[in-house]
Amino acid sequence: MQEGWVVSAHGRHYGVELADGSVRQSYPRGKKAQAAVGDRVRISLQGDNEGAIEAVLPRRNLLFRSDQQRSKQFAANLDTLLLVVATEPEFSADLLGRSLVAAASAGVPATILLNKVDRPARLAAARERLARYPEIGVPVLELSALDAEAARARLAPVLAGRISLLLGQSGMGKSTLLNALVPEAGAATREHSEALGTGRHTTTSTRLYHLPEALTRPGAPGHLIDSPGFQGFGLAHLSREDVERGFPEFAPFAAQCRFYNCTHRHEPGCAVLAALETGRIDTERHALYMRILAENEAAERY
């Protein structure tokens, strides 16, 4: 038996890095050994370079999405989530908001990375759409992944000493950014389809990369996890209270609601709805909150 670190995942195949730096292709033994990249695991050695995952050690957190059919684990034991959006193609505020709700429920701080700022045509519009997020405690950093040196300088303070997950919908330039940060990653990139206004999936598995020295500091190595792009983000595993925690702008008003169990949808004396009416809460954000709750309630009926 040896303890290791899950550094890659593709289906039920996992790469587990051992203390000596070697990586064993490993398989879970039973459902209890289902792992995610970032997990610490205990494996039994099999042959020359394989292993069986016997146990997943206790996690600090796990970020995942879920719907009625299945769930998709992104990564475990994270220090930060980096959400990549771009000036073009237009990013989905719905997917961005759902990702932030998932991060909040898992206790993972998030930062939004606005990529492709070298394309000025839609830069002002992207900035306007993101203006609300710093107000609710989510920083927005602007960069161009094509300027690798500047991107590394911009992100070095965020990455050093942390395990970070790079996440974003398809077409946002996430693979190009990964290549800028970890040149040896060799991630495939592909121009997004102008006709469809979306991107193609260029990452098919989740993998952890050890960051180069330029992005770390002495005694504080950094690690970056890259996960496939996505086009949907279900949150069926979250309770109403979990969902509400993903909307921190509600909190100051929720404490003033007439009913302690107010859902902020229709109740009389709801201070959140009053703030919505006066523009102190963003209508698009509240509409997302309503959609997530409706989806989860519909799922519970089946």
Residue pairs with C-beta under 8 A, 6 or more apart in sequence:
1 42
1 43
1 44
1 54
2 18
2 19
2 42
2 43
2 45
2 51
3 18
3 19
3 40
3 41
3 42
3 43
3 57
4 16
4 17
4 18
4 19
4 24
4 26
4 40
4 41
4 42
4 43
4 51
5 16
5 17
5 38
5 39
5 40
5 41
5 208
6 14
6 15
6 16
6 17
6 35
6 36
6 37
6 38
6 39
6 40
6 41
6 76
6 208
7 15
7 16
7 17
7 23
7 37
7 207
7 208
8 14
8 15
8 23
8 37
8 205
8 206
8 207
8 208
9 15
9 35
9 36
9 37
9 73
9 205
9 206
9 207
10 204
10 205
10 206
12 27
12 28
13 25
13 26
13 27
14 25
14 26
14 27
14 28
14 35
14 41
14 53
15 23
15 24
15 25
15 26
15 207
16 23
16 24
16 25
16 26
16 41
16 43
16 51
16 53
17 23
18 24
22 49
24 43
24 45
24 49
24 50
24 51
25 49
25 50
25 51
26 41
26 43
26 50
26 51
26 52
26 53
27 50
27 51
27 52
27 53
28 34
28 35
28 52
28 53
29 44
29 52
29 53
29 54
32 55
32 56
33 41
33 52
33 53
33 54
33 55
33 56
34 56
34 73
35 41
35 53
35 56
35 76
36 62
36 64
36 73
36 74
36 75
36 76
36 206
37 74
37 75
37 76
37 206
37 207
37 208
37 225
37 227
38 75
38 76
38 77
38 78
38 163
38 165
38 208
38 225
39 56
39 57
39 59
39 76
39 77
40 56
40 57
40 77
41 53
41 54
41 55
41 56
41 57
42 53
42 54
42 55
42 57
43 51
43 52
43 53
43 54
44 51
44 52
44 54
45 51
46 52
59 76
59 77
60 76
60 77
60 78
61 76
61 77
61 78
61 106
61 107
61 108
62 73
62 75
62 76
62 106
63 73
63 74
63 75
63 76
63 78
63 81
63 102
63 103
63 106
63 108
63 165
64 71
64 72
64 73
64 74
64 102
64 237
65 71
65 72
65 74
65 98
65 102
65 230
65 232
65 233
65 234
65 235
66 72
66 234
66 235
66 236
66 237
67 232
67 234
67 236
67 299
68 234
68 236
68 299
68 302
71 237
72 230
74 165
74 167
74 206
74 225
74 227
75 163
75 165
75 206
75 208
75 225
75 227
77 163
78 106
78 108
78 163
78 164
78 165
78 225
79 108
79 109
79 161
79 162
79 163
79 164
80 108
80 109
80 110
80 111
80 158
80 162
80 163
80 164
80 165
81 99
81 103
81 108
81 109
81 110
81 111
81 164
81 165
81 167
82 110
82 111
82 113
82 155
82 158
82 164
82 165
82 166
82 167
83 96
83 99
83 100
83 110
83 111
83 112
83 113
83 167
83 168
84 113
84 115
84 166
84 167
84 168
84 172
84 173
84 174
84 177
85 91
85 96
85 112
85 113
85 114
85 115
85 126
85 130
85 168
85 169
85 172
86 114
86 115
86 116
86 126
86 171
86 172
86 173
87 114
87 115
87 116
87 117
87 119
87 120
87 121
87 122
87 123
87 125
87 126
88 116
88 119
88 121
88 122
89 171
89 192
89 197
89 198
89 199
90 122
90 197
91 126
91 129
91 169
91 172
92 169
93 129
93 284
93 288
94 288
94 291
95 169
95 230
95 231
95 232
95 233
96 112
97 246
97 285
97 288
98 233
98 235
98 288
98 292
99 110
99 167
99 233
100 110
100 133
100 138
100 246
101 235
101 238
101 242
101 243
101 245
101 246
101 247
101 292
102 233
102 235
102 238
102 246
103 109
103 110
103 246
104 110
104 245
104 246
104 248
105 235
105 238
105 242
105 243
105 245
105 246
108 165
110 138
111 138
111 139
111 140
111 141
111 158
112 130
112 133
112 138
112 139
112 140
112 141
113 140
113 141
113 143
113 155
113 177
114 126
114 127
114 130
114 140
114 141
114 142
114 143
115 143
115 144
115 145
115 172
115 173
115 174
115 176
115 177
116 144
116 145
116 172
116 173
117 123
117 142
117 143
117 144
118 144
118 146
118 147
130 140
132 282
132 285
133 139
133 140
134 140
135 249
136 247
136 248
136 249
137 248
141 154
141 155
141 158
143 150
143 151
143 154
143 155
143 177
144 150
144 151
145 151
145 173
145 176
145 177
145 179
145 180
146 176
146 180
147 180
148 179
148 180
148 181
148 183
151 177
151 180
151 181
152 180
152 181
152 214
152 215
155 181
155 215
156 214
156 215
158 164
159 181
159 211
159 215
159 216
159 222
159 224
160 211
160 215
160 216
160 217
160 220
160 222
161 216
161 217
161 220
161 221
161 222
162 222
162 223
163 208
163 222
163 223
163 225
164 222
164 223
164 224
164 225
165 224
165 225
165 227
166 174
166 177
166 178
166 224
166 225
166 226
166 227
167 174
167 227
167 230
168 174
168 229
169 199
169 229
169 230
169 231
170 192
170 198
170 199
170 200
170 201
170 202
170 229
170 230
170 231
171 192
171 193
171 198
171 199
171 200
171 229
172 199
172 229
173 189
174 203
174 226
174 229
175 187
175 188
175 189
175 190
175 202
175 203
175 226
176 187
176 189
178 185
178 187
178 209
178 224
178 226
179 185
179 186
179 187
179 189
181 211
181 215
181 224
182 209
182 211
182 212
182 224
183 212
185 209
185 226
187 202
187 203
187 226
188 202
188 203
189 202
190 199
190 200
190 202
192 198
192 199
192 200
193 199
193 200
198 231
199 229
201 228
201 229
202 229
203 226
203 227
203 228
203 229
204 228
205 228
206 225
206 226
206 227
206 228
207 225
207 226
208 223
208 224
208 225
209 223
209 224
209 225
209 226
210 221
210 222
210 223
211 221
211 222
211 223
211 224
215 222
216 222
234 295
235 243
235 292
235 295
235 296
236 295
236 296
236 299
238 292
238 296
240 263
240 293
240 296
243 289
243 292
243 293
243 296
244 250
244 254
244 264
244 289
247 285
247 286
247 289
249 281
249 282
249 285
250 264
250 272
250 281
250 289
253 271
253 272
253 274
253 275
253 280
253 281
254 262
254 264
254 271
254 272
255 271
256 271
257 264
257 267
257 269
257 270
257 271
257 272
258 267
258 268
258 269
258 270
259 267
259 269
259 270
262 269
262 270
262 272
263 293
264 270
264 272
264 273
264 286
264 289
265 273
265 290
265 293
266 273
267 273
272 281
272 286
275 281
276 283
276 286
